Amino acid sequence: MALTINPLSHALGAEVTGLDVTSDIPEAAAQQLEEAFLEHHLLCIRSVPLSPADFARLARHFGEPQLQLLRDQRAGDAPEVSVLESTYKTPESKPDDLTMVRLSGWHTDDSYFEAPAKATMLQGLAIPDSGGQTRFSNTRRAYDELPQTVRARIDARRAVHGYDTARATARAKTLSDQEQQETRDVEHPLVRTHEDSGKRAIYFNPNRTDRVIGMERDESDGLLDELHAWITKPDFQYHHQWRVGDILLWDNRCLVHSVNVDYPVGQERRHQRILLKGSRPV
């Protein structure tokens, strides 16, 4: 079966079919995938659930895996793979206010590190009957369409990113002492240049970006609120309806994502994830 790549939406994303994920990817196919990744920022590879070792092997075709921060989520036989369980196991575990579920907040992975992960690979292992979609928004396109007056305000600005910020609606998971030592606050540009494409994108993580450097808190909050509303406009979004086995590979340098956390109590929602090493944003 020939490799085919078809867009998933006008905003971002492409579906990959005809790829054998159980064997090495031929050079020509790898080149096709790289070009599609840079164009669409997200690839969906239809698959069956893979073992952690096979999932890690596949990920290495796209970059070098890095260890997940939270030790209790690492898979035993492939520590670069983390297992993410987001099932509501009891009625009490699903809050009435779903914004209190951390996954519901828009974010990009790993921005609290000096060199955040360039990409995330996520595979659906157990999917509820309804809800649970992962929503993505294209911050490169958001930058391209940003009014010039706002561009002038952010192009040279930097912001502080931390493991948590009071700006986020829901609190992050508690860290061990060792994990806290690994997550000191860092500074990143509000607009970053993509290392591979040379294109610019808004680099703002609503769950992790605390404040804009050189601004008073009220002014900083106002600007970040404005950017939050802009980058999550429906025109920039794609919502992925998961199937068991789906593998998503997305670009953290120019996408943010969130989860529709309104899914049934007791229905399992479980994924495995790998983060691919990136470089410091510029």
MILO-660597 format. One record per residue (C-alpha): residue number from 1; residue in three letters; z, x, y. Coordinates in steps of 0.05 Angstrom, whole numbers. Layout:
<site num="NUM" residuo="Ala" z="Z" x="X" y="Y"/>
...
***
This chain:
<site num="1" residuo="Met" z="0" x="0" y="0"/>
<site num="2" residuo="Ala" z="-21" x="29" y="67"/>
<site num="3" residuo="Leu" z="30" x="42" y="121"/>
<site num="4" residuo="Thr" z="26" x="-12" y="175"/>
<site num="5" residuo="Ile" z="64" x="-17" y="241"/>
<site num="6" residuo="Asn" z="65" x="-82" y="279"/>
<site num="7" residuo="Pro" z="103" x="-101" y="343"/>
<site num="8" residuo="Leu" z="164" x="-146" y="335"/>
<site num="9" residuo="Ser" z="166" x="-170" y="407"/>
<site num="10" residuo="His" z="137" x="-157" y="476"/>
<site num="11" residuo="Ala" z="201" x="-121" y="498"/>
<site num="12" residuo="Leu" z="211" x="-70" y="442"/>
<site num="13" residuo="Gly" z="211" x="-59" y="367"/>
<site num="14" residuo="Ala" z="160" x="-53" y="311"/>
<site num="15" residuo="Glu" z="161" x="-72" y="237"/>
<site num="16" residuo="Val" z="142" x="-19" y="186"/>
<site num="17" residuo="Thr" z="112" x="-41" y="119"/>
<site num="18" residuo="Gly" z="81" x="0" y="63"/>
<site num="19" residuo="Leu" z="132" x="56" y="68"/>
<site num="20" residuo="Asp" z="163" x="81" y="3"/>
<site num="21" residuo="Val" z="235" x="98" y="25"/>
<site num="22" residuo="Thr" z="252" x="125" y="-44"/>
<site num="23" residuo="Ser" z="206" x="186" y="-38"/>
<site num="24" residuo="Asp" z="188" x="239" y="14"/>
<site num="25" residuo="Ile" z="148" x="214" y="73"/>
<site num="26" residuo="Pro" z="78" x="245" y="77"/>
<site num="27" residuo="Glu" z="64" x="285" y="140"/>
<site num="28" residuo="Ala" z="11" x="236" y="166"/>
<site num="29" residuo="Ala" z="59" x="178" y="157"/>
<site num="30" residuo="Ala" z="116" x="216" y="190"/>
<site num="31" residuo="Gln" z="71" x="228" y="251"/>
<site num="32" residuo="Gln" z="54" x="154" y="254"/>
<site num="33" residuo="Leu" z="128" x="136" y="252"/>
<site num="34" residuo="Glu" z="146" x="186" y="306"/>
<site num="35" residuo="Glu" z="92" x="159" y="352"/>
<site num="36" residuo="Ala" z="113" x="87" y="339"/>
<site num="37" residuo="Phe" z="186" x="104" y="351"/>
<site num="38" residuo="Leu" z="171" x="134" y="419"/>
<site num="39" residuo="Glu" z="127" x="74" y="437"/>
<site num="40" residuo="His" z="171" x="17" y="411"/>
<site num="41" residuo="His" z="241" x="50" y="412"/>
<site num="42" residuo="Leu" z="261" x="12" y="349"/>
<site num="43" residuo="Leu" z="232" x="11" y="279"/>
<site num="44" residuo="Cys" z="248" x="-41" y="225"/>
<site num="45" residuo="Ile" z="235" x="-16" y="155"/>
<site num="46" residuo="Arg" z="237" x="-70" y="101"/>
<site num="47" residuo="Ser" z="274" x="-43" y="41"/>
<site num="48" residuo="Val" z="325" x="-57" y="-13"/>
<site num="49" residuo="Pro" z="397" x="-32" y="-4"/>
<site num="50" residuo="Leu" z="401" x="43" y="-14"/>
<site num="51" residuo="Ser" z="457" x="85" y="-41"/>
<site num="52" residuo="Pro" z="493" x="125" y="14"/>
<site num="53" residuo="Ala" z="461" x="189" y="-12"/>
<site num="54" residuo="Asp" z="390" x="159" y="-11"/>
<site num="55" residuo="Phe" z="404" x="129" y="58"/>
<site num="56" residuo="Ala" z="424" x="198" y="84"/>
<site num="57" residuo="Arg" z="363" x="230" y="53"/>
<site num="58" residuo="Leu" z="318" x="180" y="88"/>
<site num="59" residuo="Ala" z="353" x="191" y="155"/>
<site num="60" residuo="Arg" z="339" x="266" y="151"/>
<site num="61" residuo="His" z="265" x="251" y="159"/>
<site num="62" residuo="Phe" z="281" x="229" y="230"/>
<site num="63" residuo="Gly" z="334" x="279" y="252"/>
<site num="64" residuo="Glu" z="398" x="314" y="235"/>
<site num="65" residuo="Pro" z="456" x="268" y="217"/>
<site num="66" residuo="Gln" z="524" x="276" y="249"/>
<site num="67" residuo="Leu" z="593" x="254" y="226"/>
<site num="68" residuo="Gln" z="620" x="187" y="248"/>
<site num="69" residuo="Leu" z="681" x="194" y="294"/>
<site num="70" residuo="Leu" z="726" x="145" y="255"/>
<site num="71" residuo="Arg" z="747" x="179" y="191"/>
<site num="72" residuo="Asp" z="765" x="114" y="155"/>
<site num="73" residuo="Gln" z="693" x="89" y="159"/>
<site num="74" residuo="Arg" z="660" x="150" y="126"/>
<site num="75" residuo="Ala" z="629" x="140" y="57"/>
<site num="76" residuo="Gly" z="662" x="184" y="5"/>
<site num="77" residuo="Asp" z="601" x="216" y="-28"/>
<site num="78" residuo="Ala" z="560" x="220" y="36"/>
<site num="79" residuo="Pro" z="608" x="230" y="95"/>
<site num="80" residuo="Glu" z="553" x="226" y="147"/>
<site num="81" residuo="Val" z="544" x="153" y="126"/>
<site num="82" residuo="Ser" z="594" x="103" y="154"/>
<site num="83" residuo="Val" z="607" x="34" y="125"/>
<site num="84" residuo="Leu" z="615" x="-19" y="179"/>
<site num="85" residuo="Glu" z="650" x="-83" y="156"/>
<site num="86" residuo="Ser" z="651" x="-140" y="207"/>
<site num="87" residuo="Thr" z="669" x="-199" y="162"/>
<site num="88" residuo="Tyr" z="717" x="-252" y="187"/>
<site num="89" residuo="Lys" z="763" x="-253" y="126"/>
<site num="90" residuo="Thr" z="809" x="-308" y="151"/>
<site num="91" residuo="Pro" z="801" x="-364" y="203"/>
<site num="92" residuo="Glu" z="852" x="-328" y="247"/>
<site num="93" residuo="Ser" z="809" x="-265" y="249"/>
<site num="94" residuo="Lys" z="753" x="-302" y="287"/>
<site num="95" residuo="Pro" z="777" x="-313" y="358"/>
<site num="96" residuo="Asp" z="761" x="-375" y="399"/>
<site num="97" residuo="Asp" z="736" x="-329" y="454"/>
<site num="98" residuo="Leu" z="682" x="-288" y="419"/>
<site num="99" residuo="Thr" z="676" x="-240" y="477"/>
<site num="100" residuo="Met" z="742" x="-211" y="450"/>
<site num="101" residuo="Val" z="703" x="-183" y="391"/>
<site num="102" residuo="Arg" z="683" x="-112" y="409"/>
<site num="103" residuo="Leu" z="614" x="-117" y="377"/>
<site num="104" residuo="Ser" z="594" x="-173" y="425"/>
<site num="105" residuo="Gly" z="594" x="-125" y="484"/>
<site num="106" residuo="Trp" z="529" x="-89" y="503"/>
<site num="107" residuo="His" z="532" x="-15" y="487"/>
<site num="108" residuo="Thr" z="496" x="48" y="466"/>
<site num="109" residuo="Asp" z="525" x="90" y="410"/>
<site num="110" residuo="Asp" z="565" x="152" y="422"/>
<site num="111" residuo="Ser" z="560" x="159" y="498"/>
<site num="112" residuo="Tyr" z="632" x="184" y="501"/>
<site num="113" residuo="Phe" z="609" x="251" y="473"/>
<site num="114" residuo="Glu" z="577" x="307" y="514"/>
<site num="115" residuo="Ala" z="516" x="305" y="468"/>
<site num="116" residuo="Pro" z="510" x="232" y="445"/>
<site num="117" residuo="Ala" z="471" x="211" y="384"/>
<site num="118" residuo="Lys" z="397" x="205" y="400"/>
<site num="119" residuo="Ala" z="386" x="151" y="348"/>
<site num="120" residuo="Thr" z="422" x="104" y="301"/>
<site num="121" residuo="Met" z="399" x="83" y="232"/>
<site num="122" residuo="Leu" z="431" x="19" y="205"/>
<site num="123" residuo="Gln" z="419" x="-18" y="140"/>
<site num="124" residuo="Gly" z="441" x="-89" y="124"/>
<site num="125" residuo="Leu" z="480" x="-92" y="58"/>
<site num="126" residuo="Ala" z="510" x="-162" y="64"/>
<site num="127" residuo="Ile" z="487" x="-214" y="115"/>
<site num="128" residuo="Pro" z="518" x="-282" y="132"/>
<site num="129" residuo="Asp" z="477" x="-345" y="127"/>
<site num="130" residuo="Ser" z="476" x="-355" y="202"/>
<site num="131" residuo="Gly" z="491" x="-314" y="265"/>
<site num="132" residuo="Gly" z="502" x="-240" y="262"/>
<site num="133" residuo="Gln" z="437" x="-220" y="296"/>
<site num="134" residuo="Thr" z="436" x="-152" y="331"/>
<site num="135" residuo="Arg" z="408" x="-158" y="401"/>
<site num="136" residuo="Phe" z="372" x="-100" y="435"/>
<site num="137" residuo="Ser" z="352" x="-90" y="508"/>
<site num="138" residuo="Asn" z="302" x="-39" y="535"/>
<site num="139" residuo="Thr" z="333" x="3" y="590"/>
<site num="140" residuo="Arg" z="269" x="44" y="600"/>
<site num="141" residuo="Arg" z="230" x="-19" y="617"/>
<site num="142" residuo="Ala" z="290" x="-42" y="659"/>
<site num="143" residuo="Tyr" z="285" x="23" y="699"/>
<site num="144" residuo="Asp" z="209" x="16" y="707"/>
<site num="145" residuo="Glu" z="218" x="-54" y="737"/>
<site num="146" residuo="Leu" z="280" x="-38" y="779"/>
<site num="147" residuo="Pro" z="272" x="-51" y="854"/>
<site num="148" residuo="Gln" z="262" x="13" y="893"/>
<site num="149" residuo="Thr" z="325" x="0" y="935"/>
<site num="150" residuo="Val" z="367" x="0" y="872"/>
<site num="151" residuo="Arg" z="331" x="61" y="844"/>
<site num="152" residuo="Ala" z="349" x="99" y="907"/>
<site num="153" residuo="Arg" z="422" x="82" y="896"/>
<site num="154" residuo="Ile" z="426" x="107" y="824"/>
<site num="155" residuo="Asp" z="374" x="162" y="814"/>
<site num="156" residuo="Ala" z="421" x="219" y="831"/>
<site num="157" residuo="Arg" z="486" x="186" y="810"/>
<site num="158" residuo="Arg" z="531" x="206" y="752"/>
<site num="159" residuo="Ala" z="583" x="164" y="716"/>
<site num="160" residuo="Val" z="644" x="175" y="673"/>
<site num="161" residuo="His" z="641" x="153" y="600"/>
<site num="162" residuo="Gly" z="702" x="147" y="556"/>
<site num="163" residuo="Tyr" z="720" x="121" y="487"/>
<site num="164" residuo="Asp" z="746" x="58" y="522"/>
<site num="165" residuo="Thr" z="746" x="29" y="592"/>
<site num="166" residuo="Ala" z="783" x="-29" y="624"/>
<site num="167" residuo="Arg" z="715" x="-55" y="645"/>
<site num="168" residuo="Ala" z="701" x="-75" y="572"/>
<site num="169" residuo="Thr" z="724" x="-145" y="552"/>
<site num="170" residuo="Ala" z="751" x="-123" y="484"/>
<site num="171" residuo="Arg" z="791" x="-61" y="466"/>
<site num="172" residuo="Ala" z="764" x="-6" y="422"/>
<site num="173" residuo="Lys" z="796" x="13" y="355"/>
<site num="174" residuo="Thr" z="858" x="57" y="358"/>
<site num="175" residuo="Leu" z="844" x="131" y="346"/>
<site num="176" residuo="Ser" z="884" x="182" y="308"/>
<site num="177" residuo="Asp" z="911" x="242" y="347"/>
<site num="178" residuo="Gln" z="853" x="285" y="321"/>
<site num="179" residuo="Glu" z="801" x="232" y="341"/>
<site num="180" residuo="Gln" z="832" x="228" y="411"/>
<site num="181" residuo="Gln" z="824" x="303" y="419"/>
<site num="182" residuo="Glu" z="750" x="295" y="403"/>
<site num="183" residuo="Thr" z="737" x="240" y="455"/>
<site num="184" residuo="Arg" z="754" x="268" y="524"/>
<site num="185" residuo="Asp" z="720" x="233" y="582"/>
<site num="186" residuo="Val" z="650" x="260" y="599"/>
<site num="187" residuo="Glu" z="600" x="253" y="655"/>
<site num="188" residuo="His" z="528" x="231" y="646"/>
<site num="189" residuo="Pro" z="472" x="213" y="694"/>
<site num="190" residuo="Leu" z="461" x="139" y="708"/>
<site num="191" residuo="Val" z="387" x="151" y="697"/>
<site num="192" residuo="Arg" z="367" x="199" y="641"/>
<site num="193" residuo="Thr" z="301" x="231" y="624"/>
<site num="194" residuo="His" z="279" x="223" y="552"/>
<site num="195" residuo="Glu" z="272" x="291" y="520"/>
<site num="196" residuo="Asp" z="212" x="272" y="477"/>
<site num="197" residuo="Ser" z="172" x="224" y="522"/>
<site num="198" residuo="Gly" z="192" x="248" y="591"/>
<site num="199" residuo="Lys" z="204" x="176" y="612"/>
<site num="200" residuo="Arg" z="265" x="153" y="650"/>
<site num="201" residuo="Ala" z="315" x="100" y="630"/>
<site num="202" residuo="Ile" z="380" x="71" y="657"/>
<site num="203" residuo="Tyr" z="437" x="103" y="618"/>
<site num="204" residuo="Phe" z="494" x="55" y="623"/>
<site num="205" residuo="Asn" z="542" x="34" y="567"/>
<site num="206" residuo="Pro" z="581" x="-28" y="587"/>
<site num="207" residuo="Asn" z="633" x="-16" y="533"/>
<site num="208" residuo="Arg" z="644" x="57" y="552"/>
<site num="209" residuo="Thr" z="620" x="72" y="624"/>
<site num="210" residuo="Asp" z="682" x="70" y="668"/>
<site num="211" residuo="Arg" z="661" x="88" y="739"/>
<site num="212" residuo="Val" z="608" x="119" y="782"/>
<site num="213" residuo="Ile" z="627" x="187" y="810"/>
<site num="214" residuo="Gly" z="634" x="190" y="885"/>
<site num="215" residuo="Met" z="647" x="116" y="894"/>
<site num="216" residuo="Glu" z="710" x="77" y="905"/>
<site num="217" residuo="Arg" z="728" x="32" y="847"/>
<site num="218" residuo="Asp" z="706" x="-33" y="880"/>
<site num="219" residuo="Glu" z="638" x="-4" y="900"/>
<site num="220" residuo="Ser" z="629" x="27" y="831"/>
<site num="221" residuo="Asp" z="647" x="-38" y="795"/>
<site num="222" residuo="Gly" z="597" x="-76" y="839"/>
<site num="223" residuo="Leu" z="540" x="-28" y="823"/>
<site num="224" residuo="Leu" z="556" x="-27" y="748"/>
<site num="225" residuo="Asp" z="560" x="-103" y="746"/>
<site num="226" residuo="Glu" z="492" x="-106" y="780"/>
<site num="227" residuo="Leu" z="462" x="-58" y="729"/>
<site num="228" residuo="His" z="494" x="-96" y="671"/>
<site num="229" residuo="Ala" z="461" x="-161" y="694"/>
<site num="230" residuo="Trp" z="394" x="-126" y="703"/>
<site num="231" residuo="Ile" z="389" x="-87" y="638"/>
<site num="232" residuo="Thr" z="407" x="-148" y="596"/>
<site num="233" residuo="Lys" z="354" x="-195" y="626"/>
<site num="234" residuo="Pro" z="321" x="-236" y="571"/>
<site num="235" residuo="Asp" z="253" x="-205" y="587"/>
<site num="236" residuo="Phe" z="278" x="-138" y="563"/>
<site num="237" residuo="Gln" z="309" x="-163" y="497"/>
<site num="238" residuo="Tyr" z="293" x="-168" y="423"/>
<site num="239" residuo="His" z="341" x="-202" y="374"/>
<site num="240" residuo="His" z="337" x="-179" y="302"/>
<site num="241" residuo="Gln" z="349" x="-230" y="248"/>
<site num="242" residuo="Trp" z="375" x="-188" y="190"/>
<site num="243" residuo="Arg" z="351" x="-191" y="118"/>
<site num="244" residuo="Val" z="389" x="-155" y="64"/>
<site num="245" residuo="Gly" z="360" x="-85" y="58"/>
<site num="246" residuo="Asp" z="331" x="-81" y="128"/>
<site num="247" residuo="Ile" z="335" x="-12" y="158"/>
<site num="248" residuo="Leu" z="334" x="-7" y="234"/>
<site num="249" residuo="Leu" z="323" x="59" y="269"/>
<site num="250" residuo="Trp" z="333" x="55" y="345"/>
<site num="251" residuo="Asp" z="333" x="101" y="405"/>
<site num="252" residuo="Asn" z="401" x="105" y="439"/>
<site num="253" residuo="Arg" z="370" x="141" y="498"/>
<site num="254" residuo="Cys" z="333" x="79" y="522"/>
<site num="255" residuo="Leu" z="364" x="18" y="487"/>
<site num="256" residuo="Val" z="430" x="-19" y="489"/>
<site num="257" residuo="His" z="452" x="-68" y="436"/>
<site num="258" residuo="Ser" z="503" x="-121" y="420"/>
<site num="259" residuo="Val" z="518" x="-169" y="363"/>
<site num="260" residuo="Asn" z="518" x="-245" y="360"/>
<site num="261" residuo="Val" z="588" x="-250" y="330"/>
<site num="262" residuo="Asp" z="586" x="-325" y="318"/>
<site num="263" residuo="Tyr" z="578" x="-326" y="242"/>
<site num="264" residuo="Pro" z="618" x="-363" y="187"/>
<site num="265" residuo="Val" z="687" x="-343" y="166"/>
<site num="266" residuo="Gly" z="689" x="-314" y="96"/>
<site num="267" residuo="Gln" z="615" x="-295" y="93"/>
<site num="268" residuo="Glu" z="608" x="-220" y="86"/>
<site num="269" residuo="Arg" z="575" x="-179" y="141"/>
<site num="270" residuo="Arg" z="569" x="-106" y="121"/>
<site num="271" residuo="His" z="523" x="-49" y="141"/>
<site num="272" residuo="Gln" z="516" x="26" y="129"/>
<site num="273" residuo="Arg" z="501" x="71" y="188"/>
<site num="274" residuo="Ile" z="480" x="142" y="205"/>
<site num="275" residuo="Leu" z="479" x="173" y="274"/>
<site num="276" residuo="Leu" z="427" x="227" y="289"/>
<site num="277" residuo="Lys" z="446" x="286" y="333"/>
<site num="278" residuo="Gly" z="421" x="287" y="404"/>
<site num="279" residuo="Ser" z="426" x="331" y="465"/>
<site num="280" residuo="Arg" z="465" x="325" y="530"/>
<site num="281" residuo="Pro" z="432" x="273" y="577"/>
<site num="282" residuo="Val" z="395" x="300" y="638"/>
***
